[in-house]
Amino acid sequence: MVDAGGGENITQLPQELPQMMAAAADGLGSIAIDTTQLNMSVTDPTAWATAMNNLGMVPVGLPGQQLVSDSICVPGFDPSLNMMTGITPINPMIPGLGLVPPPPPTEVAVVKEIIHCKSCTLFPQNPNLPPPSTRERPPGCKTVFVGGLPENATEEIIQEVFEQCGDITAIRKSKKNFCHIRFAEEFMVDKAIYLSGYRMRLGSSTDKKDSGRLHVDFAQARDDFYEWECKQRMRAREERHRRKLEEDRLRPPSPPAIMHYSEHEAALLAEKLKDDSKFSEAITVLLSWIERGEVNRRSANQFYSMVQSANSHVRRLMNEKATHEQEMEEAKENFKIDHNINYLSCLTSLFTKVEQIVAVFNASTRQKAWDHFSKAQRKNIDIWRKHSEELRNAQSEQLMGIRREEEMEMSDDENCDSPTKKMRVDESALAAQAYALKEENDSLRWQLDAYRNEVELLKQEKEQLFRTEENLTKDQQLQFLQQTMQGMQQQLLTIQEELNNKKSELEQAKEEQSHTQALLKVLQEQLKGTKELVETNGHSHEDSNEINVLTVALVNQDRENNIEKRSQGLKSEKEALLVGIISTFLHVHPFGANIEYLWSYMQQLDSKISANEIEMLLMRLPRMFKQEFTGVGATLEKRWKLCAFEGIKTT
């Protein structure tokens, strides 16, 4: 294994040289040396000319010469293809297969002659000996193994000998009398294999170190295989690209895209259905929408109107048919064959359009679309479908009859009675008029039924809207009643709180009254005791007055204590805020204000506050607010005033 510096991985088997020499002629079939690159000096022109003449070739050195005759070269070899033409490509990775060309025919005798170079001479081997053998050719091989070199052979001598085969890109010489040579193209390797078996002698020396028998064989290099794989991948890409282009060219054109259903698109489609020139395109979109399942209760009326528009074209198509029939009858007299073809094409197009309309009706009768139509709409669609199927069958039979008549007329005589023909024409015209009147009557009847159905649908929608309004009114009333109940519940809770406060105040008043009565009894007892002491001890009247003053002071102190007990502290920040606002309001009203006036002012700030709550707060703070009565009789009024801390005693 030798690394050739440029990424090559070259394998050489010097021990297998005797076995490889068993098939020396295997590589001769692919020999074709490009002599345009050979331009060497000839040391012995006479011997060189003799050798070339024996091979049937002109001497080397002139442009267009060949080292080997065309008779022993592989026919049809193309170097640009890197393979033999006429041989199918094979997978080089399959064991036992390769790209080695088949051996030449046995009847072709290959004669090798002496080759003279500037620094050496190449002598062919004995023709009686077996030809040198070669190994299986690796795919993309551009590298050869050269063994049996003379010991004194230099890299320049090797290049001089093998550059006759083509451009050399690299030479890796070993110390063991062998080397690896890499060429620029694959076909140059075949030319180098031709030199296998020659004995090489340097100059005119007879020394053993100056001579050696050459053995040239294929070498397996990693770079060669990589380049071959790149070429194969490139060819595969080109082949895939070519096939894709061919498939795109042969692929039928795609059908036009069908837009998705929407109310706007449905309105545009309804307009297209009314236009004769866009009818075919519009009927295809309508059929696709119905098959997709776009029909629902919301869009059923819109689809029904479009189906009705499609049905209205039946009358137009029948009128066109009658017109074409009349034109056909008139044209038969003059141009029988040409107008018959035109008439058949027109009938075929009409038959196709009727088939599309029948397909729309059939799609509408399927369950996923049929369930969304009303009973009246279903009935009309069913009638239209049956009528369209009858028209289709009649047109089909008429078309087949016309074709049979044409076949019969080709065999019958061209001459016929003109009166009979005129009678037939008149009868057909009358029949067409009668049929057209019948179709017009049916169309008017269907339109009347459709209008009736639309009136019924409008009535149903109006009833639904009325019911919806009644439901909305009931909901609003129920919501209003619920809000009223919530307000009453809140008022009930407020009244319960006030009742609880009144009860607590009543209990406190009862406790104060009992306490006052007990205190009064104690004072009466004390007074009696004091009077008895006065009578017994004979105190003066001034002492008794002092005792009465003391008793009154005790009663007043007890009363103030009771008032302080009644006046509790503020319970929350909201009560403190209310006290501040009420104080400010009463400060700007020095004559006081009744409780309703205060409540109306406070309600602008807090809509949930009540007059009882304000009055309870004022009663809890007797040192800040006091209540006075003003007026006489019917004008008697209770007013609250700001005390401004007048009840606080100064020390």
Backbone hydrogen bonds, N-H to C=O, Kabsch-Sander energy under -0.5 kcal/mol:
donor,donor_aa,acceptor,acceptor_aa,energy
2,V,10,I,-2.2
4,A,2,V,-0.6
4,A,8,E,-0.9
6,G,4,A,-1.2
10,I,2,V,-2.2
11,T,220,Q,-0.6
16,E,13,L,-0.9
17,L,14,P,-1.1
20,M,16,E,-2.2
21,M,17,L,-1.4
22,A,19,Q,-1.3
23,A,20,M,-0.9
24,A,21,M,-0.7
24,A,131,P,-1.8
26,D,23,A,-1.4
27,G,24,A,-0.5
28,L,25,A,-1.0
29,G,26,D,-0.7
30,S,27,G,-0.8
31,I,28,L,-1.3
32,A,30,S,-0.5
35,T,33,I,-1.1
35,T,65,Q,-0.6
37,Q,34,D,-1.4
38,L,35,T,-0.9
39,N,37,Q,-0.6
43,T,41,S,-0.6
48,W,44,D,-2.4
49,A,45,P,-2.6
50,T,46,T,-2.4
51,A,47,A,-2.5
52,M,48,W,-2.2
53,N,49,A,-2.5
54,N,50,T,-2.2
55,L,51,A,-1.3
56,G,53,N,-1.1
57,M,52,M,-3.2
62,L,59,P,-0.6
65,Q,62,L,-1.4
72,I,69,S,-1.0
77,F,74,V,-1.1
78,D,83,M,-0.8
81,L,78,D,-1.2
82,N,78,D,-0.7
82,N,79,P,-0.8
83,M,78,D,-0.8
85,T,76,G,-0.9
87,I,84,M,-1.3
88,T,86,G,-0.5
94,I,91,N,-1.3
97,L,94,I,-1.8
99,L,137,R,-0.9
108,V,105,P,-1.4
109,A,107,E,-0.6
110,V,108,V,-0.6
111,V,109,A,-0.6
112,K,110,V,-0.6
115,I,122,L,-2.9
116,H,114,I,-0.5
117,C,120,C,-2.5
121,T,201,R,-2.4
122,L,115,I,-3.5
123,F,121,T,-0.5
123,F,199,R,-3.0
129,L,126,N,-1.4
141,C,138,P,-1.2
144,V,181,I,-2.6
145,F,217,D,-3.4
146,V,144,V,-0.5
146,V,179,C,-2.7
147,G,145,F,-0.6
147,G,215,H,-2.8
148,G,177,N,-0.6
149,L,177,N,-2.0
152,N,209,K,-2.1
153,A,150,P,-1.4
158,I,154,T,-2.1
159,Q,155,E,-2.2
160,E,156,E,-2.1
161,V,157,I,-1.9
162,F,158,I,-2.5
163,E,159,Q,-1.8
164,Q,161,V,-0.7
165,C,162,F,-1.3
169,T,182,R,-2.8
170,A,182,R,-1.4
172,R,180,H,-2.7
173,K,171,I,-0.6
174,S,178,F,-2.8
177,N,174,S,-0.5
179,C,146,V,-2.2
180,H,172,R,-2.2
181,I,144,V,-2.2
182,R,170,A,-2.8
183,F,142,K,-3.1
183,F,181,I,-0.5
184,A,167,D,-1.9
189,V,186,E,-1.4
190,D,186,E,-0.7
191,K,187,F,-0.9
192,A,188,M,-1.7
193,I,189,V,-2.0
194,Y,190,D,-0.8
195,L,192,A,-1.3
196,S,193,I,-1.8
197,G,214,L,-2.5
198,Y,195,L,-1.5
199,R,123,F,-3.4
200,M,198,Y,-0.5
200,M,212,G,-3.5
201,R,121,T,-2.5
202,L,210,D,-2.7
203,G,119,S,-1.4
203,G,201,R,-0.6
205,S,202,L,-1.4
210,D,207,D,-1.2
211,S,208,K,-1.2
212,G,200,M,-1.8
214,L,198,Y,-3.2
214,L,212,G,-0.6
215,H,147,G,-2.2
217,D,145,F,-2.4
219,A,143,T,-2.1
220,Q,11,T,-0.5
221,A,219,A,-0.7
225,F,221,A,-1.8
226,Y,222,R,-2.2
227,E,223,D,-2.5
228,W,224,D,-2.3
229,E,225,F,-2.4
230,C,226,Y,-2.3
231,K,227,E,-2.2
232,Q,228,W,-2.4
233,R,229,E,-2.8
234,M,230,C,-2.3
235,R,231,K,-2.6
236,A,232,Q,-2.5
237,R,233,R,-2.5
238,E,234,M,-2.5
239,E,235,R,-2.6
240,R,236,A,-2.8
241,H,237,R,-2.8
242,R,238,E,-2.6
243,R,239,E,-2.8
244,K,240,R,-2.6
245,L,241,H,-2.4
246,E,242,R,-2.2
247,E,243,R,-2.9
248,D,244,K,-2.9
249,R,245,L,-1.9
250,L,246,E,-2.1
251,R,247,E,-1.7
259,M,257,A,-0.5
266,A,262,S,-2.6
267,A,263,E,-2.0
268,L,264,H,-2.1
269,L,265,E,-2.6
270,A,266,A,-2.3
271,E,267,A,-1.6
272,K,268,L,-2.1
273,L,269,L,-2.3
274,K,270,A,-0.9
275,D,271,E,-0.6
275,D,272,K,-0.9
276,D,274,K,-0.5
279,F,276,D,-0.8
282,A,278,K,-2.1
283,I,279,F,-2.8
284,T,280,S,-1.4
285,V,281,E,-1.6
286,L,282,A,-2.4
287,L,283,I,-2.1
288,S,284,T,-2.0
289,W,285,V,-2.4
290,I,286,L,-2.2
291,E,287,L,-2.2
292,R,288,S,-1.9
293,G,289,W,-0.8
293,G,290,I,-0.7
294,E,289,W,-2.1
300,A,296,N,-1.1
303,F,299,S,-2.4
304,Y,300,A,-2.5
305,S,301,N,-2.2
306,M,302,Q,-1.8
307,V,303,F,-2.7
308,Q,304,Y,-2.4
309,S,305,S,-2.1
310,A,306,M,-2.3
311,N,307,V,-2.2
312,S,308,Q,-1.7
313,H,309,S,-0.7
313,H,310,A,-0.9
314,V,311,N,-1.7
315,R,311,N,-0.6
316,R,312,S,-1.0
317,L,313,H,-3.0
318,M,314,V,-2.5
319,N,315,R,-2.4
320,E,316,R,-2.6
321,K,317,L,-2.4
322,A,318,M,-2.7
323,T,319,N,-2.5
324,H,320,E,-3.0
325,E,321,K,-2.7
326,Q,322,A,-2.4
327,E,323,T,-2.7
328,M,324,H,-2.5
329,E,325,E,-2.8
330,E,326,Q,-2.3
331,A,327,E,-2.4
332,K,328,M,-1.8
333,E,329,E,-0.6
334,N,331,A,-0.6
335,F,331,A,-2.1
336,K,334,N,-0.6
339,H,335,F,-1.3
340,N,336,K,-0.9
341,I,337,I,-1.5
342,N,338,D,-1.7
343,Y,339,H,-2.7
344,L,340,N,-2.3
345,S,341,I,-2.2
346,C,342,N,-2.4
347,L,343,Y,-2.8
348,T,344,L,-2.5
349,S,345,S,-2.4
350,L,346,C,-2.6
351,F,347,L,-2.7
352,T,348,T,-2.2
353,K,349,S,-2.2
354,V,350,L,-2.5
355,E,351,F,-2.0
356,Q,352,T,-2.0
357,I,353,K,-2.3
358,V,354,V,-2.5
359,A,355,E,-2.1
360,V,356,Q,-2.0
361,F,357,I,-2.2
362,N,358,V,-2.5
363,A,359,A,-2.4
364,S,360,V,-2.1
365,T,361,F,-1.5
366,R,363,A,-0.9
369,A,366,R,-1.0
370,W,366,R,-3.4
371,D,367,Q,-2.0
372,H,369,A,-0.8
373,F,370,W,-1.2
378,R,374,S,-2.6
379,K,375,K,-2.4
380,N,376,A,-2.2
381,I,377,Q,-2.6
382,D,378,R,-2.6
383,I,379,K,-2.2
384,W,380,N,-2.8
385,R,381,I,-2.6
386,K,382,D,-2.3
387,H,383,I,-2.4
388,S,384,W,-2.7
389,E,385,R,-2.4
390,E,386,K,-2.2
391,L,387,H,-2.4
392,R,388,S,-2.7
393,N,389,E,-2.7
394,A,390,E,-2.6
395,Q,391,L,-2.9
396,S,392,R,-2.6
397,E,393,N,-2.6
398,Q,394,A,-2.5
399,L,395,Q,-2.8
400,M,396,S,-2.4
401,G,397,E,-2.5
402,I,398,Q,-2.4
403,R,399,L,-2.0
404,R,400,M,-2.1
405,E,401,G,-2.7
406,E,402,I,-2.3
407,E,403,R,-2.0
408,M,404,R,-2.5
409,E,405,E,-3.1
410,M,406,E,-1.7
411,S,407,E,-0.8
411,S,408,M,-0.6
412,D,408,M,-2.2
421,K,417,D,-1.5
422,K,418,S,-2.4
423,M,419,P,-2.3
424,R,420,T,-2.3
425,V,421,K,-2.5
426,D,422,K,-2.7
427,E,423,M,-2.8
428,S,424,R,-2.7
429,A,425,V,-2.3
430,L,426,D,-2.7
431,A,427,E,-2.6
432,A,428,S,-2.3
433,Q,429,A,-2.5
434,A,430,L,-2.8
435,Y,431,A,-2.5
436,A,432,A,-2.4
437,L,433,Q,-2.6
438,K,434,A,-2.3
439,E,435,Y,-2.4
440,E,436,A,-2.4
441,N,437,L,-2.5
442,D,438,K,-2.6
443,S,439,E,-2.6
444,L,440,E,-2.4
445,R,441,N,-2.3
446,W,442,D,-2.5
447,Q,443,S,-2.4
448,L,444,L,-2.3
449,D,445,R,-2.2
450,A,446,W,-2.4
451,Y,447,Q,-2.5
452,R,448,L,-2.3
453,N,449,D,-2.3
454,E,450,A,-2.3
455,V,451,Y,-2.3
456,E,452,R,-2.4
457,L,453,N,-2.5
458,L,454,E,-2.3
459,K,455,V,-2.2
460,Q,456,E,-2.4
461,E,457,L,-2.5
462,K,458,L,-2.3
463,E,459,K,-2.5
464,Q,460,Q,-2.4
465,L,461,E,-2.3
466,F,462,K,-2.4
467,R,463,E,-2.6
468,T,464,Q,-2.2
469,E,465,L,-2.3
470,E,466,F,-2.3
471,N,467,R,-2.4
472,L,468,T,-2.2
473,T,469,E,-2.4
474,K,470,E,-2.6
475,D,471,N,-2.4
476,Q,472,L,-2.4
477,Q,473,T,-2.5
478,L,474,K,-2.8
479,Q,475,D,-2.5
480,F,476,Q,-2.5
481,L,477,Q,-2.6
482,Q,478,L,-2.2
483,Q,479,Q,-2.4
484,T,480,F,-2.3
485,M,481,L,-2.6
486,Q,482,Q,-2.3
487,G,483,Q,-2.3
488,M,484,T,-2.5
489,Q,485,M,-2.5
490,Q,486,Q,-2.3
491,Q,487,G,-2.4
492,L,488,M,-2.7
493,L,489,Q,-2.3
494,T,490,Q,-2.2
495,I,491,Q,-2.6
496,Q,492,L,-2.3
497,E,493,L,-2.2
498,E,494,T,-2.4
499,L,495,I,-2.6
500,N,496,Q,-2.3
501,N,497,E,-2.2
502,K,498,E,-2.7
503,K,499,L,-2.5
504,S,500,N,-2.4
505,E,501,N,-2.6
506,L,502,K,-2.8
507,E,503,K,-2.5
508,Q,504,S,-2.2
509,A,505,E,-2.7
510,K,506,L,-2.5
511,E,507,E,-2.5
512,E,508,Q,-2.6
513,Q,509,A,-2.7
514,S,510,K,-2.5
515,H,511,E,-2.5
516,T,512,E,-2.8
517,Q,513,Q,-2.6
518,A,514,S,-2.4
519,L,515,H,-2.4
520,L,516,T,-2.8
521,K,517,Q,-2.4
522,V,518,A,-2.2
523,L,519,L,-2.6
524,Q,520,L,-2.7
525,E,521,K,-2.6
526,Q,522,V,-2.6
527,L,523,L,-2.9
528,K,524,Q,-2.8
529,G,525,E,-2.5
530,T,526,Q,-2.4
531,K,527,L,-2.8
532,E,528,K,-2.3
533,L,529,G,-2.0
534,V,530,T,-2.5
535,E,531,K,-2.8
536,T,532,E,-2.4
537,N,533,L,-3.1
538,G,534,V,-2.8
539,H,534,V,-0.8
544,S,540,S,-1.2
545,N,541,H,-1.8
546,E,542,E,-2.2
547,I,543,D,-1.9
548,N,544,S,-2.2
549,V,545,N,-2.7
550,L,546,E,-2.3
551,T,547,I,-2.5
552,V,548,N,-2.8
553,A,549,V,-2.5
554,L,550,L,-2.4
555,V,551,T,-2.3
556,N,552,V,-2.7
557,Q,553,A,-2.7
558,D,554,L,-2.6
559,R,555,V,-2.7
560,E,556,N,-2.6
561,N,557,Q,-2.4
562,N,558,D,-2.3
563,I,559,R,-2.2
564,E,560,E,-2.6
565,K,561,N,-2.3
566,R,562,N,-2.3
567,S,563,I,-2.4
568,Q,566,R,-1.3
576,A,572,S,-1.4
577,L,573,E,-2.2
578,L,574,K,-2.4
579,V,575,E,-2.4
580,G,576,A,-2.1
581,I,577,L,-2.1
582,I,578,L,-2.8
583,S,579,V,-2.4
584,T,580,G,-2.0
585,F,581,I,-2.4
586,L,582,I,-2.8
587,H,583,S,-1.7
588,V,584,T,-1.4
589,H,586,L,-0.5
592,G,589,H,-1.8
593,A,640,W,-1.7
598,L,594,N,-2.0
599,W,595,I,-2.4
600,S,596,E,-2.3
601,Y,597,Y,-1.8
602,M,598,L,-2.5
603,Q,599,W,-2.0
604,Q,600,S,-0.6
604,Q,601,Y,-0.7
605,L,601,Y,-0.5
605,L,602,M,-0.8
606,D,602,M,-2.5
609,I,606,D,-1.1
614,I,610,S,-1.5
615,E,611,A,-2.4
616,M,612,N,-2.5
617,L,613,E,-1.8
618,L,614,I,-2.1
619,M,615,E,-2.2
620,R,616,M,-1.5
621,L,618,L,-0.8
624,M,621,L,-0.9
625,F,621,L,-2.2
626,K,641,K,-2.1
628,E,639,R,-3.1
630,T,637,E,-2.7
635,T,632,V,-1.7
636,L,633,G,-1.5
637,E,630,T,-2.7
639,R,628,E,-3.1
640,W,593,A,-2.3
641,K,626,K,-2.7
643,C,624,M,-3.5
643,C,641,K,-0.6
644,A,624,M,-0.8
645,F,623,R,-0.5
647,G,623,R,-0.6
648,I,645,F,-0.7
